[in-house]
Amino acid sequence: MTTLEKFKDIKVLEVTDDYFLGSKGYQIFKYDFLQKKYDFFASVIDKYSFFSKYSLLRRFLRAEINGLYSLKNGGYLVIAKKGIFYKNNHSSVFRKVFSIPRGSRPLNLCELPNGHIYWGEYFANIGKEAVHVYVSIDGGLTWKIAYTFSEGNINHIHGLFWDEFTNRLWFCTGDRKNECIIGYTEDEFETIVEVFRGNQEYRSCQLFFYEHFVVFATDSQYVQNEIKMFARDSMQIKSLVKIQGTAIKGGQLGNISFLSTTVEPSKINKDRYSHLWITNDGINWREIFKEKKDIWPFIFQFGSIEFPIYKCGRVLQRIFFNGRALKNIDGCSFSISIE
């Protein structure tokens, strides 16, 4: 039987075997699973911290922590509005190490086994400007441009993902006709390979890696979205299941992958719920939870279920998720059994 455990007024950002790290505004707390108690972990120092304390202001201004990453060097990075923030293992303060020049924030960071960290620009790009991939080779302290997609080539970058089976760094781009690419680099952007390029059928924000195939979910308001896979040897695409909306958020630990649909304006995807989908093998997906968009207009953010990063050694029996702009669960986190 599926069971839920609620964590009120906190956004779970990273989960380990023994605790999770979660944010309340720009404050981060550590929750011990055994003791069932919170301890203060760190603060993010930034001008938007005041606005993050109030739900509707936070949503309207996008003044929130979007991701937390524990690094191989013992430090931590946080993505928040207009910046990348760093703290070392001995500090309780995150300080800005990079001011994001275009857009609010990247959709993710990706750390490679060698400790190099990458992210791609995500902004409206109405003028079809060149789009950059940034890298840090010193554990997140300094950043430089690693690669540039030329002017008019793409709209923005949806995500960067490490594939441990092939030692490739994959990337997804969007949004418009011929701007949607699923590709990879084997030499940290000295060269790139565009595996798929085209219209909405290749528009994706999430990749999930398995030994013999790769799974992706589409992210388009113009077509019905699907979870698909392609075989590594033939690169032949196969549809696995149709889903109710755009797939922007997701994650993976081992063979377990999960994603959610987003409630946003669309003439095709009219479902008013964010749905949580999960798989144990990459092929067979099932829905285990859903919640309805709240009453506030889309200017206060789309309705979505979001996920933390996992740094676990044990087999997952529960997954955590956060509610955003959803009825009854906005600003709260939950764990749900997946057995």
C-alpha positions as a Markdown table, in Angstrom:
| # | Residue | x | y | z |
|---|---|---|---|---|
| 1 | Met | 0.0 | 0.0 | 0.0 |
| 2 | Thr | 1.3 | 3.5 | -0.9 |
| 3 | Thr | 1.9 | 5.7 | 2.1 |
| 4 | Leu | 2.8 | 9.4 | 2.3 |
| 5 | Glu | 4.8 | 11.2 | 5.0 |
| 6 | Lys | 4.6 | 15.0 | 5.0 |
| 7 | Phe | 7.3 | 17.5 | 5.8 |
| 8 | Lys | 5.5 | 20.9 | 6.2 |
| 9 | Asp | 7.0 | 24.1 | 4.9 |
| 10 | Ile | 10.3 | 22.7 | 3.7 |
| 11 | Lys | 11.7 | 21.9 | 0.3 |
| 12 | Val | 13.8 | 18.8 | 0.3 |
| 13 | Leu | 17.0 | 19.4 | -1.8 |
| 14 | Glu | 19.3 | 16.5 | -1.2 |
| 15 | Val | 18.7 | 13.0 | 0.3 |
| 16 | Thr | 21.3 | 10.7 | 1.8 |
| 17 | Asp | 20.8 | 7.3 | 3.6 |
| 18 | Asp | 20.7 | 9.1 | 7.0 |
| 19 | Tyr | 19.3 | 12.6 | 6.5 |
| 20 | Phe | 18.0 | 15.1 | 4.0 |
| 21 | Leu | 18.9 | 18.7 | 3.5 |
| 22 | Gly | 16.0 | 21.0 | 2.8 |
| 23 | Ser | 15.3 | 24.8 | 2.5 |
| 24 | Lys | 12.9 | 27.1 | 4.2 |
| 25 | Gly | 13.3 | 30.3 | 2.2 |
| 26 | Tyr | 17.1 | 30.9 | 2.0 |
| 27 | Gln | 17.8 | 28.9 | 5.2 |
| 28 | Ile | 18.9 | 25.2 | 4.9 |
| 29 | Phe | 18.2 | 22.6 | 7.5 |
| 30 | Lys | 19.4 | 19.0 | 8.1 |
| 31 | Tyr | 16.7 | 16.5 | 9.0 |
| 32 | Asp | 17.9 | 13.3 | 10.7 |
| 33 | Phe | 15.8 | 10.3 | 9.8 |
| 34 | Leu | 16.5 | 8.4 | 13.0 |
| 35 | Gln | 16.0 | 11.3 | 15.5 |
| 36 | Lys | 13.3 | 12.9 | 13.4 |
| 37 | Lys | 14.5 | 16.4 | 14.1 |
| 38 | Tyr | 15.8 | 19.4 | 12.2 |
| 39 | Asp | 19.1 | 21.2 | 12.8 |
| 40 | Phe | 20.3 | 24.4 | 11.1 |
| 41 | Phe | 22.8 | 23.7 | 8.3 |
| 42 | Ala | 23.5 | 26.9 | 6.4 |
| 43 | Ser | 22.2 | 30.2 | 5.1 |
| 44 | Val | 22.3 | 31.6 | 1.6 |
| 45 | Ile | 23.4 | 35.2 | 1.7 |
| 46 | Asp | 21.6 | 37.2 | -1.0 |
| 47 | Lys | 19.3 | 40.1 | -1.5 |
| 48 | Tyr | 16.4 | 37.8 | -2.4 |
| 49 | Ser | 16.4 | 36.0 | 0.9 |
| 50 | Phe | 13.8 | 38.5 | 2.3 |
| 51 | Phe | 11.3 | 37.7 | -0.5 |
| 52 | Ser | 11.8 | 34.0 | -0.1 |
| 53 | Lys | 10.0 | 34.0 | 3.3 |
| 54 | Tyr | 6.6 | 34.8 | 1.8 |
| 55 | Ser | 5.0 | 32.2 | -0.4 |
| 56 | Leu | 3.4 | 34.3 | -3.1 |
| 57 | Leu | 6.3 | 36.7 | -3.3 |
| 58 | Arg | 8.7 | 33.8 | -3.5 |
| 59 | Arg | 6.7 | 32.3 | -6.3 |
| 60 | Phe | 6.1 | 35.6 | -8.2 |
| 61 | Leu | 9.8 | 36.6 | -8.0 |
| 62 | Arg | 11.2 | 33.1 | -8.3 |
| 63 | Ala | 13.2 | 33.9 | -5.2 |
| 64 | Glu | 14.0 | 30.4 | -4.0 |
| 65 | Ile | 16.7 | 27.8 | -3.9 |
| 66 | Asn | 16.3 | 25.6 | -6.9 |
| 67 | Gly | 19.0 | 23.0 | -6.3 |
| 68 | Leu | 21.7 | 21.9 | -3.8 |
| 69 | Tyr | 24.7 | 19.7 | -4.8 |
| 70 | Ser | 27.2 | 18.2 | -2.4 |
| 71 | Leu | 30.5 | 18.0 | -4.3 |
| 72 | Lys | 33.4 | 15.6 | -4.5 |
| 73 | Asn | 35.7 | 18.1 | -2.8 |
| 74 | Gly | 33.5 | 18.3 | 0.3 |
| 75 | Gly | 31.9 | 21.6 | -0.6 |
| 76 | Tyr | 28.4 | 22.5 | -1.6 |
| 77 | Leu | 26.8 | 24.5 | -4.4 |
| 78 | Val | 23.4 | 26.0 | -4.5 |
| 79 | Ile | 21.4 | 27.3 | -7.5 |
| 80 | Ala | 19.2 | 30.3 | -6.5 |
| 81 | Lys | 17.8 | 33.3 | -8.3 |
| 82 | Lys | 20.4 | 34.9 | -10.5 |
| 83 | Gly | 23.3 | 33.1 | -8.9 |
| 84 | Ile | 25.5 | 30.1 | -8.1 |
| 85 | Phe | 26.4 | 30.0 | -4.4 |
| 86 | Tyr | 29.2 | 28.0 | -2.7 |
| 87 | Lys | 30.1 | 27.0 | 0.8 |
| 88 | Asn | 32.9 | 24.8 | 2.0 |
| 89 | Asn | 32.5 | 21.9 | 4.5 |
| 90 | His | 33.5 | 24.1 | 7.5 |
| 91 | Ser | 31.2 | 27.0 | 6.8 |
| 92 | Ser | 27.5 | 27.6 | 7.5 |
| 93 | Val | 27.2 | 30.3 | 4.8 |
| 94 | Phe | 26.6 | 30.1 | 1.1 |
| 95 | Arg | 28.1 | 33.0 | -0.8 |
| 96 | Lys | 27.6 | 33.9 | -4.5 |
| 97 | Val | 30.5 | 32.8 | -6.7 |
| 98 | Phe | 28.8 | 33.5 | -10.0 |
| 99 | Ser | 26.1 | 36.0 | -11.1 |
| 100 | Ile | 24.0 | 34.6 | -13.8 |
| 101 | Pro | 23.8 | 37.2 | -16.6 |
| 102 | Arg | 20.8 | 35.9 | -18.6 |
| 103 | Gly | 17.7 | 34.2 | -17.2 |
| 104 | Ser | 16.9 | 33.4 | -13.6 |
| 105 | Arg | 18.9 | 30.2 | -13.2 |
| 106 | Pro | 20.1 | 27.0 | -15.0 |
| 107 | Leu | 17.8 | 24.0 | -14.8 |
| 108 | Asn | 20.6 | 21.8 | -13.3 |
| 109 | Leu | 24.3 | 21.4 | -12.5 |
| 110 | Cys | 26.3 | 18.3 | -13.5 |
| 111 | Glu | 29.5 | 17.2 | -11.7 |
| 112 | Leu | 31.7 | 14.8 | -13.6 |
| 113 | Pro | 33.8 | 12.0 | -11.9 |
| 114 | Asn | 36.9 | 14.3 | -12.3 |
| 115 | Gly | 35.2 | 17.0 | -10.3 |
| 116 | His | 34.5 | 19.4 | -13.2 |
| 117 | Ile | 31.0 | 21.0 | -12.9 |
| 118 | Tyr | 28.9 | 22.1 | -15.9 |
| 119 | Trp | 25.7 | 24.0 | -16.5 |
| 120 | Gly | 24.0 | 25.5 | -19.5 |
| 121 | Glu | 22.2 | 28.8 | -19.9 |
| 122 | Tyr | 18.4 | 28.9 | -19.7 |
| 123 | Phe | 16.8 | 32.1 | -20.7 |
| 124 | Ala | 14.0 | 33.3 | -23.0 |
| 125 | Asn | 16.4 | 34.2 | -25.8 |
| 126 | Ile | 13.9 | 36.0 | -28.0 |
| 127 | Gly | 16.7 | 37.4 | -30.1 |
| 128 | Lys | 18.2 | 34.0 | -30.8 |
| 129 | Glu | 21.5 | 34.9 | -29.3 |
| 130 | Ala | 24.5 | 32.5 | -28.8 |
| 131 | Val | 24.1 | 30.2 | -25.8 |
| 132 | His | 26.9 | 29.3 | -23.4 |
| 133 | Val | 27.8 | 26.2 | -21.4 |
| 134 | Tyr | 29.8 | 27.1 | -18.3 |
| 135 | Val | 32.4 | 25.0 | -16.4 |
| 136 | Ser | 34.2 | 25.1 | -13.1 |
| 137 | Ile | 37.4 | 23.1 | -12.8 |
| 138 | Asp | 38.2 | 24.2 | -9.2 |
| 139 | Gly | 35.2 | 22.8 | -7.3 |
| 140 | Gly | 32.7 | 25.5 | -8.0 |
| 141 | Leu | 34.8 | 28.5 | -7.0 |
| 142 | Thr | 35.3 | 30.1 | -10.4 |
| 143 | Trp | 33.5 | 29.6 | -13.7 |
| 144 | Lys | 34.3 | 30.1 | -17.4 |
| 145 | Ile | 32.6 | 29.4 | -20.8 |
| 146 | Ala | 33.3 | 25.9 | -21.9 |
| 147 | Tyr | 31.3 | 25.9 | -25.2 |
| 148 | Thr | 29.0 | 28.2 | -27.1 |
| 149 | Phe | 26.1 | 27.2 | -29.3 |
| 150 | Ser | 26.3 | 29.8 | -32.1 |
| 151 | Glu | 23.7 | 32.6 | -32.7 |
| 152 | Gly | 20.4 | 31.2 | -34.0 |
| 153 | Asn | 21.4 | 27.6 | -33.3 |
| 154 | Ile | 19.3 | 26.9 | -30.2 |
| 155 | Asn | 17.0 | 28.7 | -27.8 |
| 156 | His | 18.5 | 27.5 | -24.5 |
| 157 | Ile | 19.9 | 24.5 | -22.7 |
| 158 | His | 17.5 | 22.2 | -20.8 |
| 159 | Gly | 20.0 | 20.1 | -18.9 |
| 160 | Leu | 23.4 | 18.4 | -18.8 |
| 161 | Phe | 23.6 | 14.7 | -17.6 |
| 162 | Trp | 26.5 | 12.3 | -16.9 |
| 163 | Asp | 26.2 | 8.8 | -18.4 |
| 164 | Glu | 28.3 | 6.4 | -16.3 |
| 165 | Phe | 27.9 | 3.6 | -18.8 |
| 166 | Thr | 29.7 | 5.4 | -21.7 |
| 167 | Asn | 31.5 | 8.2 | -19.8 |
| 168 | Arg | 29.6 | 10.8 | -21.9 |
| 169 | Leu | 28.2 | 14.1 | -20.9 |
| 170 | Trp | 24.8 | 14.4 | -22.6 |
| 171 | Phe | 22.9 | 17.7 | -23.2 |
| 172 | Cys | 19.4 | 18.6 | -24.1 |
| 173 | Thr | 18.4 | 21.8 | -25.9 |
| 174 | Gly | 15.2 | 23.5 | -27.0 |
| 175 | Asp | 12.7 | 24.9 | -27.9 |
| 176 | Arg | 11.5 | 25.7 | -31.4 |
| 177 | Lys | 11.8 | 24.0 | -34.8 |
| 178 | Asn | 15.2 | 22.4 | -35.3 |
| 179 | Glu | 16.5 | 23.8 | -32.0 |
| 180 | Cys | 15.7 | 20.6 | -30.1 |
| 181 | Ile | 18.8 | 18.5 | -29.7 |
| 182 | Ile | 19.7 | 15.4 | -27.7 |
| 183 | Gly | 23.5 | 15.0 | -27.9 |
| 184 | Tyr | 26.7 | 14.3 | -26.1 |
| 185 | Thr | 30.4 | 15.2 | -25.7 |
| 186 | Glu | 33.1 | 12.7 | -24.9 |
| 187 | Asp | 35.8 | 15.3 | -24.4 |
| 188 | Glu | 34.2 | 18.0 | -22.3 |
| 189 | Phe | 32.9 | 20.1 | -25.2 |
| 190 | Glu | 36.0 | 20.0 | -27.3 |
| 191 | Thr | 33.7 | 18.3 | -29.8 |
| 192 | Ile | 30.0 | 17.5 | -29.7 |
| 193 | Val | 27.8 | 14.8 | -31.3 |
| 194 | Glu | 24.1 | 15.6 | -32.1 |
| 195 | Val | 22.4 | 12.3 | -31.8 |
| 196 | Phe | 18.9 | 13.7 | -32.5 |
| 197 | Arg | 17.9 | 17.1 | -33.8 |
| 198 | Gly | 14.5 | 18.3 | -34.9 |
| 199 | Asn | 11.2 | 19.6 | -33.7 |
| 200 | Gln | 9.1 | 18.8 | -30.6 |
| 201 | Glu | 9.7 | 15.0 | -30.8 |
| 202 | Tyr | 13.3 | 15.6 | -29.4 |
| 203 | Arg | 12.4 | 18.4 | -27.0 |
| 204 | Ser | 13.4 | 17.0 | -23.6 |
| 205 | Cys | 14.6 | 18.2 | -20.1 |
| 206 | Gln | 15.3 | 14.7 | -18.6 |
| 207 | Leu | 17.5 | 11.8 | -19.6 |
| 208 | Phe | 17.7 | 8.4 | -17.8 |
| 209 | Phe | 20.6 | 6.0 | -18.5 |
| 210 | Tyr | 20.5 | 2.2 | -18.6 |
| 211 | Glu | 23.1 | -0.2 | -19.8 |
| 212 | His | 21.6 | -0.9 | -23.2 |
| 213 | Phe | 19.3 | 2.1 | -23.7 |
| 214 | Val | 18.5 | 5.7 | -22.8 |
| 215 | Val | 15.1 | 7.0 | -21.8 |
| 216 | Phe | 13.8 | 10.5 | -22.3 |
| 217 | Ala | 10.6 | 12.3 | -21.7 |
| 218 | Thr | 9.3 | 15.1 | -24.0 |
| 219 | Asp | 8.7 | 18.7 | -22.8 |
| 220 | Ser | 6.3 | 20.4 | -25.2 |
| 221 | Gln | 3.1 | 22.4 | -24.9 |
| 222 | Tyr | 2.4 | 21.8 | -28.6 |
| 223 | Val | 2.1 | 18.0 | -28.7 |
| 224 | Gln | 1.0 | 15.2 | -26.4 |
| 225 | Asn | 4.0 | 14.3 | -24.4 |
| 226 | Glu | 5.5 | 10.8 | -24.1 |
| 227 | Ile | 8.2 | 8.8 | -22.3 |
| 228 | Lys | 10.4 | 7.3 | -25.0 |
| 229 | Met | 13.6 | 5.2 | -25.2 |
| 230 | Phe | 16.3 | 4.7 | -27.8 |
| 231 | Ala | 18.6 | 1.7 | -28.0 |
| 232 | Arg | 22.3 | 2.5 | -27.7 |
| 233 | Asp | 23.3 | 0.3 | -30.6 |
| 234 | Ser | 20.7 | 1.2 | -33.2 |
| 235 | Met | 19.6 | 4.6 | -31.8 |
| 236 | Gln | 16.0 | 3.6 | -32.8 |
| 237 | Ile | 13.4 | 5.4 | -30.8 |
| 238 | Lys | 10.4 | 3.6 | -29.2 |
| 239 | Ser | 7.5 | 5.2 | -27.4 |
| 240 | Leu | 6.9 | 3.7 | -23.9 |
| 241 | Val | 3.9 | 5.6 | -22.5 |
| 242 | Lys | 1.9 | 8.8 | -23.1 |
| 243 | Ile | 1.9 | 11.3 | -20.2 |
| 244 | Gln | -0.5 | 14.1 | -19.3 |
| 245 | Gly | 1.8 | 17.1 | -19.6 |
| 246 | Thr | 5.3 | 18.4 | -20.1 |
| 247 | Ala | 8.0 | 16.5 | -18.3 |
| 248 | Ile | 10.5 | 19.0 | -16.9 |
| 249 | Lys | 11.4 | 17.6 | -13.5 |
| 250 | Gly | 12.9 | 14.1 | -12.8 |
| 251 | Gly | 15.7 | 12.1 | -11.3 |
| 252 | Gln | 17.4 | 8.7 | -11.2 |
| 253 | Leu | 19.1 | 6.5 | -8.6 |
| 254 | Gly | 20.3 | 3.2 | -10.0 |
| 255 | Asn | 17.6 | 1.5 | -12.0 |
| 256 | Ile | 14.8 | 3.6 | -10.4 |
| 257 | Ser | 13.8 | 6.7 | -12.4 |
| 258 | Phe | 11.0 | 9.1 | -11.8 |
| 259 | Leu | 9.6 | 12.2 | -13.4 |
| 260 | Ser | 6.6 | 14.5 | -13.1 |
| 261 | Thr | 4.3 | 16.3 | -15.5 |
| 262 | Thr | 3.9 | 20.1 | -15.3 |
| 263 | Val | 0.6 | 22.1 | -15.5 |
| 264 | Glu | 1.2 | 24.9 | -17.9 |
| 265 | Pro | -0.8 | 26.7 | -20.6 |
| 266 | Ser | -1.3 | 24.4 | -23.6 |
| 267 | Lys | -4.0 | 23.7 | -26.2 |
| 268 | Ile | -3.0 | 20.1 | -26.3 |
| 269 | Asn | -2.1 | 19.2 | -22.7 |
| 270 | Lys | -5.1 | 20.3 | -20.7 |
| 271 | Asp | -4.8 | 18.2 | -17.6 |
| 272 | Arg | -4.9 | 20.2 | -14.4 |
| 273 | Tyr | -2.9 | 17.8 | -12.3 |
| 274 | Ser | 0.8 | 17.2 | -11.9 |
| 275 | His | 1.4 | 13.4 | -12.1 |
| 276 | Leu | 4.3 | 11.5 | -10.6 |
| 277 | Trp | 5.6 | 8.6 | -12.8 |
| 278 | Ile | 8.2 | 6.0 | -11.7 |
| 279 | Thr | 9.9 | 3.0 | -13.1 |
| 280 | Asn | 12.1 | 0.2 | -11.7 |
| 281 | Asp | 13.6 | -0.8 | -15.0 |
| 282 | Gly | 13.3 | 2.2 | -17.4 |
| 283 | Ile | 10.8 | 0.4 | -19.6 |
| 284 | Asn | 7.7 | -0.1 | -17.4 |
| 285 | Trp | 6.4 | 3.2 | -16.0 |
| 286 | Arg | 3.5 | 3.6 | -13.6 |
| 287 | Glu | 1.8 | 6.6 | -12.0 |
| 288 | Ile | 1.9 | 6.7 | -8.2 |
| 289 | Phe | 0.6 | 10.2 | -7.2 |
| 290 | Lys | -1.0 | 13.3 | -8.6 |
| 291 | Glu | -2.2 | 16.7 | -7.3 |
| 292 | Lys | -4.2 | 19.5 | -8.8 |
| 293 | Lys | -2.9 | 23.0 | -9.8 |
| 294 | Asp | -3.9 | 25.6 | -7.2 |
| 295 | Ile | -6.1 | 28.6 | -7.7 |
| 296 | Trp | -3.3 | 31.1 | -8.5 |
| 297 | Pro | -2.6 | 32.1 | -12.1 |
| 298 | Phe | 0.5 | 30.9 | -14.0 |
| 299 | Ile | 2.4 | 34.1 | -13.2 |
| 300 | Phe | 2.8 | 32.6 | -9.8 |
| 301 | Gln | 4.5 | 29.6 | -11.4 |
| 302 | Phe | 3.3 | 26.4 | -13.2 |
| 303 | Gly | 2.1 | 23.5 | -11.1 |
| 304 | Ser | 4.7 | 20.8 | -10.7 |
| 305 | Ile | 6.1 | 18.1 | -8.5 |
| 306 | Glu | 9.8 | 18.5 | -8.0 |
| 307 | Phe | 12.6 | 16.2 | -6.8 |
| 308 | Pro | 15.8 | 16.4 | -4.8 |
| 309 | Ile | 19.2 | 15.0 | -5.7 |
| 310 | Tyr | 20.0 | 11.6 | -4.2 |
| 311 | Lys | 23.3 | 10.7 | -2.6 |
| 312 | Cys | 22.3 | 7.3 | -1.3 |
| 313 | Gly | 24.0 | 3.9 | -1.1 |
| 314 | Arg | 21.0 | 1.8 | -0.3 |
| 315 | Val | 18.2 | 0.6 | -2.5 |
| 316 | Leu | 15.4 | 3.2 | -2.6 |
| 317 | Gln | 12.2 | 2.2 | -0.8 |
| 318 | Arg | 10.7 | 5.7 | -0.7 |
| 319 | Ile | 11.2 | 8.8 | -2.9 |
| 320 | Phe | 10.9 | 12.4 | -1.8 |
| 321 | Phe | 9.2 | 15.1 | -3.8 |
| 322 | Asn | 8.2 | 18.8 | -3.4 |
| 323 | Gly | 5.0 | 20.5 | -4.3 |
| 324 | Arg | 5.0 | 23.8 | -6.3 |
| 325 | Ala | 1.8 | 25.8 | -7.1 |
| 326 | Leu | -0.3 | 22.7 | -6.4 |
| 327 | Lys | -3.4 | 22.5 | -4.2 |
| 328 | Asn | -2.7 | 21.3 | -0.6 |
| 329 | Ile | 1.0 | 20.6 | -1.1 |
| 330 | Asp | 2.6 | 23.9 | -2.3 |
| 331 | Gly | 5.7 | 24.6 | -0.3 |
| 332 | Cys | 5.8 | 21.2 | 1.4 |
| 333 | Ser | 7.7 | 18.0 | 0.8 |
| 334 | Phe | 6.6 | 14.4 | 1.0 |
| 335 | Ser | 8.1 | 10.9 | 0.9 |
| 336 | Ile | 6.1 | 8.2 | -0.8 |
| 337 | Ser | 6.7 | 4.4 | -0.7 |
| 338 | Ile | 7.5 | 2.9 | -4.1 |
| 339 | Glu | 7.3 | -0.9 | -3.2 |
